[in-house]
């Protein structure tokens, strides 16, 4: 894979670090509310997170059951650029555009993880993920073929119109054997950033399901490795034309 580069116009719309956990038996969701006083200088907004479930049972008679459960809280910074989710199933930190750097993003996540860990005392981490959602805005007048900008694109049958694609969604799931993890690539057309652009979502989700102890630095070393692999995959997914757009 090509060596990752720094881009002054990096197309990152959202970056996510997600850790799924097992909490002690009987842990109360109310305790998660105790996180807010510790972070309210950075995250002024606190909202309950409600998880819903739906069950359809066909026999012996048709029944429908819907339920809602208070699963945790969402904390938002005043500028809405940082979002922290603390739930009974895990920890999620989102950074929205403008994204500054991996180091800042990672350090913010580690700060919040330590607070989550102190309050919740999780037994273990069961899944670790890094996800980056990019939006490429390509000038319409310069776009004749997606392959001029992306290395992997949907293939349209030769007998069908080649320039009348109004929407598409493509997903690839590619095991990363050396990291013992999964890479999911989502690629889709998005509402254009402006009339003169075609906007394409390029979404990389890298994760591993594994058991880590919560005081184990291995999980953070693994997240570093996922970020490095994400950079490599991004470089492999774009062309020189795209690089010129974002450098």
DONUTI-829338 format. One record per residue (C-alpha): x, y, z; residue number from 0. Coordinates in Angstrom, 1 decimal. Layout:
N
PT        x        y        z    nr
PT        X        Y        Z   NUM
...
***
This chain:
247
PT        x        y        z    nr
PT      0.0      0.0      0.0     0
PT      1.1      3.6     -0.7     1
PT      2.7      5.5      2.2     2
PT      0.0      7.7      4.0     3
PT      0.3     11.5      3.4     4
PT     -0.9     14.5      5.3     5
PT     -3.6     16.5      3.5     6
PT     -4.4     20.1      4.3     7
PT     -8.0     19.5      3.0     8
PT     -8.5     16.1      4.5     9
PT    -12.1     15.1      3.7    10
PT    -12.9     13.6      7.2    11
PT    -16.5     14.3      8.2    12
PT    -16.5     12.2     11.4    13
PT    -14.0     10.1     13.3    14
PT    -15.1      7.5     15.9    15
PT    -13.5      5.4     18.6    16
PT    -15.8      2.8     20.0    17
PT    -15.2      0.3     22.8    18
PT    -17.8     -2.4     23.7    19
PT    -17.6     -3.5     27.4    20
PT    -19.0     -5.9     30.0    21
PT    -20.0     -4.0     33.1    22
PT    -20.3     -5.5     36.6    23
PT    -23.5     -7.4     37.2    24
PT    -26.3     -5.1     38.5    25
PT    -24.7     -1.9     37.3    26
PT    -27.3      0.9     37.3    27
PT    -27.7      3.2     34.3    28
PT    -28.2      6.0     36.8    29
PT    -24.5      5.9     37.8    30
PT    -23.6      6.9     34.2    31
PT    -25.2     10.3     34.9    32
PT    -22.4     10.9     37.5    33
PT    -20.0     11.3     34.6    34
PT    -21.4     14.7     33.6    35
PT    -20.2     16.8     36.6    36
PT    -16.7     15.5     35.8    37
PT    -16.8     16.7     32.2    38
PT    -19.4     19.6     32.1    39
PT    -16.6     22.1     31.4    40
PT    -16.0     20.4     28.1    41
PT    -19.4     18.8     27.4    42
PT    -22.2     21.2     28.4    43
PT    -25.1     19.1     27.1    44
PT    -26.4     15.9     28.6    45
PT    -29.2     13.8     27.0    46
PT    -30.6     10.4     27.9    47
PT    -30.0      7.7     25.3    48
PT    -33.0      5.4     24.8    49
PT    -32.6      2.0     23.1    50
PT    -35.7      0.5     21.5    51
PT    -36.5     -3.1     20.6    52
PT    -39.2     -4.6     18.5    53
PT    -40.4     -8.2     18.5    54
PT    -42.9     -9.9     16.1    55
PT    -44.3    -13.3     17.1    56
PT    -46.4    -15.2     14.6    57
PT    -47.7    -18.1     16.5    58
PT    -50.1    -19.1     18.0    59
PT    -51.5    -15.6     17.3    60
PT    -49.8    -12.6     15.9    61
PT    -48.4    -10.3     18.6    62
PT    -46.2     -7.3     18.4    63
PT    -44.1     -6.1     21.3    64
PT    -42.2     -2.8     21.4    65
PT    -40.1     -1.6     24.3    66
PT    -37.7      1.2     25.2    67
PT    -34.8      1.1     27.7    68
PT    -32.7      3.9     29.1    69
PT    -29.3      2.7     28.0    70
PT    -27.1      5.7     28.9    71
PT    -26.3      9.3     28.1    72
PT    -25.0     11.4     25.2    73
PT    -22.8     14.3     26.1    74
PT    -22.1     17.1     23.6    75
PT    -19.6     19.9     23.6    76
PT    -21.0     23.4     23.2    77
PT    -19.9     23.7     19.6    78
PT    -21.3     20.2     18.9    79
PT    -18.0     19.0     17.4    80
PT    -17.4     16.4     20.1    81
PT    -19.9     13.8     21.2    82
PT    -19.3     11.3     24.0    83
PT    -21.7      8.3     24.5    84
PT    -21.6      6.5     27.8    85
PT    -23.9      3.5     27.8    86
PT    -24.4      0.1     29.5    87
PT    -22.8     -1.6     26.5    88
PT    -19.8      0.7     26.0    89
PT    -18.0      3.9     25.3    90
PT    -18.1      5.9     22.0    91
PT    -16.3      9.2     21.2    92
PT    -17.1     11.1     18.0    93
PT    -15.2     14.0     16.5    94
PT    -16.9     15.9     13.8    95
PT    -15.3     18.1     11.1    96
PT    -13.1     20.1     11.3    97
PT    -10.9     17.2     12.4    98
PT     -7.5     18.4     13.6    99
PT     -5.3     15.4     14.2   100
PT     -5.3     11.8     15.4   101
PT     -3.2     12.8     18.4   102
PT     -5.8     15.3     19.6   103
PT     -8.7     12.9     18.9   104
PT     -7.0     10.0     20.6   105
PT     -6.0     12.0     23.7   106
PT     -9.6     13.3     24.1   107
PT    -10.9      9.8     23.8   108
PT     -8.4      8.4     26.4   109
PT     -9.3     11.2     28.8   110
PT    -13.0     10.4     28.6   111
PT    -12.3      6.6     28.7   112
PT    -10.5      7.0     32.0   113
PT    -13.5      8.8     33.5   114
PT    -15.9      6.2     32.1   115
PT    -13.7      3.5     33.5   116
PT    -13.5      5.0     36.9   117
PT    -17.3      5.4     37.1   118
PT    -18.3      2.1     35.5   119
PT    -15.4     -0.2     36.5   120
PT    -15.9     -2.4     33.4   121
PT    -15.0     -6.1     33.7   122
PT    -13.5     -6.2     30.2   123
PT    -13.5     -4.7     26.7   124
PT    -15.0     -7.0     24.1   125
PT    -14.8     -5.0     20.9   126
PT    -12.5     -2.2     19.7   127
PT    -13.1     -0.1     16.6   128
PT    -11.9      2.9     14.7   129
PT    -14.1      4.4     12.1   130
PT    -13.5      7.3      9.7   131
PT    -16.3      8.8      7.5   132
PT    -14.9     10.8      4.6   133
PT    -16.8     13.0      2.1   134
PT    -15.1     13.7     -1.2   135
PT    -16.5     16.6     -3.1   136
PT    -15.7     16.3     -6.8   137
PT    -16.4     19.1     -9.3   138
PT    -19.2     17.9    -11.6   139
PT    -17.6     19.5    -14.7   140
PT    -14.5     17.4    -14.1   141
PT    -16.2     14.1    -13.4   142
PT    -16.4     11.8    -16.4   143
PT    -15.7      8.5    -14.7   144
PT    -15.6      7.7    -11.0   145
PT    -12.5      5.6    -11.6   146
PT    -10.6      8.8    -12.2   147
PT    -11.0      9.5     -8.5   148
PT    -11.5      6.2     -6.8   149
PT     -9.8      2.9     -7.1   150
PT    -12.8      0.8     -6.3   151
PT    -16.2      1.7     -7.8   152
PT    -19.4     -0.1     -8.7   153
PT    -19.2     -1.7    -12.2   154
PT    -22.2     -0.8    -14.4   155
PT    -23.0     -3.3    -17.1   156
PT    -21.8     -2.1    -20.5   157
PT    -25.4     -2.4    -21.9   158
PT    -26.6      0.2    -19.4   159
PT    -26.2      4.0    -19.5   160
PT    -22.8      4.8    -18.0   161
PT    -23.4      8.5    -17.0   162
PT    -26.9      8.4    -15.5   163
PT    -26.1      6.9    -12.0   164
PT    -28.2      9.0     -9.6   165
PT    -27.5      6.9     -6.5   166
PT    -25.4      3.9     -5.3   167
PT    -24.3      2.1     -2.1   168
PT    -21.6     -0.4     -2.1   169
PT    -20.2     -2.3      0.9   170
PT    -17.0     -4.4      1.0   171
PT    -16.0     -6.6      4.0   172
PT    -12.3     -7.5      3.9   173
PT    -10.6     -9.4      6.7   174
PT     -7.3     -7.9      7.7   175
PT     -5.5    -11.2      8.5   176
PT     -2.3     -9.6      9.9   177
PT     -4.3     -7.5     12.4   178
PT     -6.9    -10.2     13.1   179
PT     -9.6     -7.7     12.5   180
PT    -12.3     -6.8      9.9   181
PT    -12.3     -3.9      7.5   182
PT    -15.7     -2.7      6.2   183
PT    -15.7     -0.1      3.4   184
PT    -18.9      1.7      2.6   185
PT    -19.0      3.8     -0.5   186
PT    -22.1      5.8     -1.6   187
PT    -23.3      8.9     -3.3   188
PT    -24.4     11.6     -0.8   189
PT    -26.4     14.8     -1.2   190
PT    -24.0     17.3     -2.9   191
PT    -22.2     19.8     -0.8   192
PT    -23.1     22.4     -3.5   193
PT    -24.8     22.2     -6.9   194
PT    -21.4     22.2     -8.7   195
PT    -20.2     19.1     -6.9   196
PT    -20.7     15.4     -6.8   197
PT    -20.3     14.2     -3.1   198
PT    -19.1     10.6     -2.4   199
PT    -19.0      9.0      1.1   200
PT    -16.0      6.9      1.7   201
PT    -16.4      5.2      5.1   202
PT    -13.8      2.9      6.7   203
PT    -14.8      0.9      9.8   204
PT    -12.1     -1.3     11.3   205
PT    -12.7     -3.5     14.4   206
PT    -11.8     -6.6     16.3   207
PT    -14.0     -8.6     18.7   208
PT    -11.6     -9.8     21.4   209
PT    -11.4     -9.8     25.2   210
PT     -9.1     -7.2     26.7   211
PT     -8.6     -6.4     30.4   212
PT     -9.6     -2.8     31.0   213
PT     -6.2     -1.9     32.5   214
PT     -4.4     -3.4     29.5   215
PT     -2.6     -1.0     27.2   216
PT     -2.9     -3.5     24.3   217
PT     -6.4     -2.2     23.4   218
PT     -4.9      1.3     22.8   219
PT     -2.0      0.0     20.9   220
PT     -4.5     -1.9     18.8   221
PT     -6.4      1.3     18.1   222
PT     -3.2      2.9     16.9   223
PT     -2.7      0.0     14.5   224
PT     -6.3      0.4     13.2   225
PT     -5.7      4.1     12.6   226
PT     -2.5      3.3     10.6   227
PT     -4.3      0.7      8.6   228
PT     -7.1      3.2      7.9   229
PT     -4.6      5.6      6.4   230
PT     -3.2      2.9      4.2   231
PT     -6.6      1.8      3.0   232
PT     -7.5      5.5      2.3   233
PT     -4.4      5.9      0.1   234
PT     -5.2      2.7     -1.7   235
PT     -8.7      3.8     -2.4   236
PT     -8.0      7.2     -4.0   237
PT     -6.2      8.3     -7.1   238
PT     -3.8     11.2     -7.9   239
PT     -6.7     13.3     -9.1   240
PT     -8.3     13.0     -5.6   241
PT     -5.0     13.7     -3.9   242
PT     -4.7     17.0     -5.9   243
PT     -8.2     18.0     -4.7   244
PT     -7.4     17.5     -1.0   245
PT     -3.7     18.4     -0.7   246
***
